[in-house]
């Protein structure tokens, strides 16, 4: 079998594991929706963002949906490494790269399902983007790129962890980081110190790029940093994952 065929087999295997784990499905798909309902109905009126809060919050919650599924990916990768599954694949002459690629692609596809569900609920709550077809394609493109980058970084974290439990905890900073960005409130409304952190951390330009595409007003000043951050994170995650996998497998 070719490396591509191996990757497809690994992808199918990962989806079977996801389907058998209701907790991972909840975290990846339903939890972002719960967060959306909480912020829109409980806190939405408290934020003065200049537009309907659902329109402001949805792009940030789309990014949050990407992050919420990462813990399951890190745990699955580490379980493969620590429970002898990788050694079985080696005996079966399965491509090493296919194992990692299968986890990353499964993570990206899960993200897309979660975001589709989230956007569907957002429309029910009054979400009204003014994006053109190109705007939607741009938003989908940046989401896929972010999911790909976060997937490789999460795989690297999972490979580096000592146990599945610590692998799941290793992804917590990635889940928390969007809350310290412009996802929930504009960065310029935050206090000193936190405002600067929110402005210069990687998720803020990605969120603002999503807002720009969905509002029909993408800004080069946001798009270029967002692309640079995504490509940089993907490259670091990929090199780290391959290096760790080579040492431990």
JOWO-V208354 format. One record per residue. N is the residue number from 1. RES is the residue in three letters. BURIAL is + if it has 9 or more other ideal C-beta (glycine too) atoms within 8 Angstrom, else -. Layout:
n={N;N}
res={RES;RES}
burial={BURIAL;BURIAL}
This chain:
n={1;2;3;4;5;6;7;8;9;10;11;12;13;14;15;16;17;18;19;20;21;22;23;24;25;26;27;28;29;30;31;32;33;34;35;36;37;38;39;40;41;42;43;44;45;46;47;48;49;50;51;52;53;54;55;56;57;58;59;60;61;62;63;64;65;66;67;68;69;70;71;72;73;74;75;76;77;78;79;80;81;82;83;84;85;86;87;88;89;90;91;92;93;94;95;96;97;98;99;100;101;102;103;104;105;106;107;108;109;110;111;112;113;114;115;116;117;118;119;120;121;122;123;124;125;126;127;128;129;130;131;132;133;134;135;136;137;138;139;140;141;142;143;144;145;146;147;148;149;150;151;152;153;154;155;156;157;158;159;160;161;162;163;164;165;166;167;168;169;170;171;172;173;174;175;176;177;178;179;180;181;182;183;184;185;186;187;188;189;190;191;192;193;194;195;196;197;198;199;200;201;202;203;204;205;206;207;208;209;210;211;212;213;214;215;216;217;218;219;220;221;222;223;224;225;226;227;228;229;230;231;232;233;234;235;236;237;238;239;240;241;242;243;244;245;246;247;248;249}
res={UNK;UNK;UNK;UNK;UNK;UNK;UNK;UNK;UNK;UNK;UNK;UNK;UNK;UNK;UNK;UNK;UNK;UNK;UNK;UNK;UNK;UNK;UNK;UNK;UNK;UNK;UNK;UNK;UNK;UNK;UNK;UNK;UNK;UNK;UNK;UNK;UNK;UNK;UNK;UNK;UNK;UNK;UNK;UNK;UNK;UNK;UNK;UNK;UNK;UNK;UNK;UNK;UNK;UNK;UNK;UNK;UNK;UNK;UNK;UNK;UNK;UNK;UNK;UNK;UNK;UNK;UNK;UNK;UNK;UNK;UNK;UNK;UNK;UNK;UNK;UNK;UNK;UNK;UNK;UNK;UNK;UNK;UNK;UNK;UNK;UNK;UNK;UNK;UNK;UNK;UNK;UNK;UNK;UNK;UNK;UNK;UNK;UNK;UNK;UNK;UNK;UNK;UNK;UNK;UNK;UNK;UNK;UNK;UNK;UNK;UNK;UNK;UNK;UNK;UNK;UNK;UNK;UNK;UNK;UNK;UNK;UNK;UNK;UNK;UNK;UNK;UNK;UNK;UNK;UNK;UNK;UNK;UNK;UNK;UNK;UNK;UNK;UNK;UNK;UNK;UNK;UNK;UNK;UNK;UNK;UNK;UNK;UNK;UNK;UNK;UNK;UNK;UNK;UNK;UNK;UNK;UNK;UNK;UNK;UNK;UNK;UNK;UNK;UNK;UNK;UNK;UNK;UNK;UNK;UNK;UNK;UNK;UNK;UNK;UNK;UNK;UNK;UNK;UNK;UNK;UNK;UNK;UNK;UNK;UNK;UNK;UNK;UNK;UNK;UNK;UNK;UNK;UNK;UNK;UNK;UNK;UNK;UNK;UNK;UNK;UNK;UNK;UNK;UNK;UNK;UNK;UNK;UNK;UNK;UNK;UNK;UNK;UNK;UNK;UNK;UNK;UNK;UNK;UNK;UNK;UNK;UNK;UNK;UNK;UNK;UNK;UNK;UNK;UNK;UNK;UNK;UNK;UNK;UNK;UNK;UNK;UNK;UNK;UNK;UNK;UNK;UNK;UNK;UNK;UNK;UNK;UNK;UNK;UNK}
burial={-;-;-;-;-;+;+;-;+;+;+;-;+;+;+;-;+;+;-;-;+;-;-;+;+;+;+;+;+;+;+;+;+;-;+;+;+;+;+;+;-;-;-;+;-;-;+;-;-;-;-;-;+;+;+;+;+;+;+;+;+;+;+;+;+;+;+;+;+;+;+;+;+;+;+;+;+;+;+;+;+;+;-;-;+;+;-;-;+;+;-;-;-;+;-;+;+;+;+;+;+;+;+;+;+;+;+;+;+;+;+;+;+;+;+;-;+;+;+;-;+;+;-;-;+;-;+;-;+;-;+;-;-;-;+;+;-;+;+;-;-;+;+;+;+;+;+;+;+;+;+;+;+;+;+;+;+;+;+;-;+;-;-;+;-;+;+;+;-;+;+;+;-;+;+;-;+;+;-;+;+;+;+;-;-;-;+;-;-;+;-;-;-;+;+;-;+;+;-;-;+;-;+;+;+;+;+;+;+;+;+;+;+;+;+;+;-;+;+;-;-;+;+;-;+;+;+;-;+;+;+;-;+;+;-;+;+;+;-;+;+;+;-;+;+;-;-;-;-}
